[in-house]
Amino acid sequence: MLSNGMGMLKKKVKLVGKSRHGKNRVREQGALWRVVGESLRVHFNTKAPGPFLLLESEDQTGPHGSHARWVSLRDDPNFELEVLA
């Protein structure tokens, strides 16, 4: 299923930080996330190729609710994903 990223909605994933930025986000916002969206493209500049998953944090919430982030399934510079369920 990770080949194109589609079909991942509602799955739980574990984020593992690769870069300093990624490791800090995992430390601050938690490692357990839920897939709430999928897209072949995102509307911001990134060198990472698609497809992308929109993740919502399971562990931590910020002042405005759950944390959310887009993560590329292929060659994300900051994170690696492990599918849990």
Residue pairs with C-beta under 8 A, 6 or more apart in sequence:
1 7
1 8
1 83
2 8
2 73
2 81
2 83
4 51
5 38
5 50
5 51
5 52
5 53
5 73
6 38
6 51
8 35
8 38
8 53
8 83
9 35
9 36
9 37
9 38
10 34
10 35
10 36
11 34
11 35
11 83
11 84
11 85
12 32
12 33
12 34
12 35
12 58
12 83
12 84
12 85
13 32
13 33
13 34
13 35
13 53
13 55
13 81
13 82
13 83
13 84
14 31
14 32
14 33
14 81
14 82
14 84
15 22
15 25
15 26
15 31
15 32
15 33
15 55
15 71
15 79
15 80
15 81
16 22
16 26
16 31
16 79
16 80
16 81
16 82
17 23
17 24
17 25
17 26
17 27
17 78
17 79
18 76
18 77
18 78
18 79
18 80
19 77
19 78
21 78
22 77
22 78
22 79
25 69
25 78
25 79
26 79
28 60
29 57
29 59
29 60
29 62
29 67
30 57
30 58
30 59
30 60
30 67
31 59
32 57
32 58
32 59
32 84
33 55
33 56
33 57
33 58
34 55
34 56
34 57
34 58
35 53
35 54
35 55
36 54
36 55
36 56
36 68
37 53
37 54
38 51
38 52
38 53
38 54
39 50
39 51
39 52
39 54
39 70
40 50
40 51
40 52
41 50
41 52
42 50
42 52
42 70
44 70
46 72
47 77
48 72
48 74
48 75
48 76
48 77
49 72
49 74
49 75
50 72
50 73
50 74
51 72
51 73
51 74
52 70
52 71
52 72
52 73
53 70
53 71
53 73
53 81
54 68
54 69
54 70
55 68
55 69
55 70
55 71
56 66
56 67
56 68
57 66
57 67
57 68
60 66
60 67
61 67
71 78
71 79
71 81
73 81
